[in-house]
Each structure stands twice: as structure tokens, then as C-alpha cells.
């Protein structure tokens, strides 16, 4: 499917308007990376949009580039439950102390809260259910797929064999 520049322009404007942002507010919130004048031109379809700039805009709006181009996203296969290795998480936290990735720090705090809420203090494995994943997505601003990738990268995910 070929993307039409007017479709992309409409999606860009829609993303900004849905967040109740003006062009000037986007410029300010992006610390000047996204200039109001340029973004307005992209939204009108008056200016060519490079892939690099499209990626910056997608990152700002926390939206997949794929959505801005096609209006759709590919559904990634994400398991309905994640099995977390609590021992590995504790080791990671003790090694990295204050240098922990911010998203991973939120995951750690969330998991600690789940352990307390479930009264599961002796466990070595914790199951993140679909509802847990949803709350974690909201807290971190990451999609389920991004959380899955984060857990895999940190070697916290126990995968079913």
C-alpha cells in the first residue's frame, strides 16, 4: 500500500489535535526539535517529510511510524502472560543501582507492588497477566510489544518451552 502525502498530513494533524496541542506547544514540548512552522507545513502537505523527521514526530507522539504512514499498525504476537524471573530482576537492580533504564525502573517498581499485593514474597517467578500488562503499558508509555522487548533485553522473561 502506497502512502499518500495528504493522508500522512491528515494523520499528523489528527495526532496533534487529539492531544489538544497547538503547533507552538509541540515546538515547546519537543524542546525545539519539531518547529511549529515545519510541522504546520507537514500537516498541510506543503513540505516533503523525510523518514528521519517522521520518526522524530512518531517518537514525540509515541505512535508507530507505520501508523503515520499507513493509518494501521501490525499486530505483533504478544503472549497473554509474561513470566518474570524475580531473581534476575533483583540481580539486575543490585548491579545497576541508580543507572537503571527508567522504563525498567518503572517495571521493577510495578513488579514489587504486585508481589506485595499478591503476598508472594518467596516466589522466584511472577506472572504478569494481561491486565497487569495494560497497567504497565499506561505507566511506562510503552506498548505490550515494547514491554516484551524490554523484558527480553534485560533477560527477565522466562519463555515457555
C-alpha positions in Angstrom: 0.0 0.0 0.0 1.5 3.3 -1.0 1.1 6.2 1.4 -0.4 9.4 0.0 1.2 12.6 1.4 -2.2 14.1 2.2 -3.2 11.1 4.2 0.0 11.4 6.3 -0.6 15.1 6.6 -4.1 14.4 8.0 -2.8 11.8 10.4 -0.2 14.3 11.7 -2.8 17.0 12.3 -5.1 14.4 13.9 -2.4 13.3 16.3 -1.7 16.8 17.4 -5.3 17.9 17.7 -6.3 14.7 19.6 -3.7 15.8 22.2 -5.2 19.3 22.3 -1.8 20.8 21.3 -1.1 23.9 19.2 1.8 23.9 16.8 3.7 26.2 19.2 3.1 23.8 22.2 4.5 20.9 20.2 7.6 23.0 19.4 8.0 23.9 23.1 7.3 20.3 24.4 9.8 18.9 21.8 12.4 21.4 23.1 12.6 22.9 19.6 13.2 19.7 17.7 9.9 20.0 16.0 9.5 23.5 14.7 5.9 24.9 14.6 6.4 26.3 11.1 7.7 23.0 9.7 5.1 20.9 11.4 2.3 23.1 10.1 3.8 22.6 6.6 3.9 18.8 7.0 0.3 18.9 8.3 -0.8 20.8 5.2 1.2 18.6 2.9 3.1 21.6 1.6 6.5 20.3 2.6 8.3 17.0 1.9 8.7 14.8 5.0 11.9 12.8 5.4 11.8 9.4 7.1 14.1 10.7 9.9 11.7 13.6 10.7 8.7 11.3 10.5 10.5 9.1 13.1 11.1 12.1 15.4 7.4 13.1 15.1 6.3 9.5 15.7 8.5 9.3 18.8 7.1 12.6 20.1 3.5 11.4 19.7 4.5 7.9 21.0 3.0 6.4 17.8 4.5 3.8 15.5 5.8 5.3 12.2 3.9 2.6 10.5 0.6 4.2 11.7 1.6 7.6 10.5 2.4 6.2 7.0 -0.5 3.7 6.6 -3.0 4.5 9.2 -2.7 1.0 10.5 -0.3 -1.0 12.7 0.8 -4.6 12.5 -0.4 -6.6 15.4 2.6 -8.2 17.0 2.2 -11.6 18.7 2.4 -10.8 22.4 1.7 -13.6 24.9 -1.3 -13.1 27.2 1.0 -13.7 30.2 4.7 -12.9 30.8 6.7 -15.0 33.2 9.2 -12.8 35.0 12.4 -14.1 36.7 12.4 -12.3 40.0 15.9 -13.4 40.9 17.3 -12.0 37.7 15.4 -8.7 38.3 16.9 -8.4 41.8 20.4 -9.1 40.4 19.9 -6.5 37.7 18.7 -3.9 40.2 21.6 -4.5 42.6 24.2 -4.4 39.8 22.8 -1.2 38.1 21.6 0.5 41.2 20.9 4.1 40.1 21.8 3.6 36.4 18.7 1.5 35.7 16.8 2.3 32.5 13.8 4.5 33.5 11.3 2.2 31.9 12.9 -0.8 33.6 12.8 1.1 36.9 9.1 1.5 36.5 8.7 -2.2 35.6 10.7 -3.1 38.8 8.6 -0.8 41.0 5.4 -2.2 39.4 6.5 -5.8 40.0 7.5 -5.0 43.6 3.9 -3.7 44.1 2.4 -6.8 42.5 4.5 -9.0 44.8 3.2 -7.1 47.9 -0.4 -7.0 46.6 -0.4 -10.8 45.9 1.5 -11.6 49.1 4.0 -13.6 47.1 7.3 -12.8 48.9 9.0 -16.1 48.4 8.4 -16.5 44.7 11.2 -16.7 42.2 8.8 -16.2 39.3 6.0 -13.7 38.8 3.3 -13.9 36.2 2.3 -10.6 34.6 -1.3 -11.1 33.4 -2.9 -9.2 30.6 -4.4 -6.6 33.0 -1.0 -6.2 34.6 0.5 -5.6 31.1 -2.2 -3.0 30.4 -1.4 -1.0 33.6 2.3 -1.4 33.0 1.8 0.0 29.4 0.0 3.0 30.8 2.7 3.6 33.5 5.6 3.3 31.1 4.1 4.7 27.9 5.3 1.5 26.2 3.2 -0.9 24.1 2.8 -4.5 25.2 5.3 -5.4 22.4 7.8 -2.8 23.7 7.5 -4.1 27.2 8.1 -7.6 25.9 11.2 -6.4 24.1 12.4 -4.6 27.3 11.9 -7.7 29.4 13.7 -9.9 26.8 16.6 -7.4 26.5 17.0 -7.4 30.3 16.9 -11.2 30.3 13.9 -11.1 32.8 11.5 -13.0 30.6 11.1 -16.8 31.2 9.9 -18.1 27.9 7.7 -21.2 27.6 9.5 -24.1 26.1 
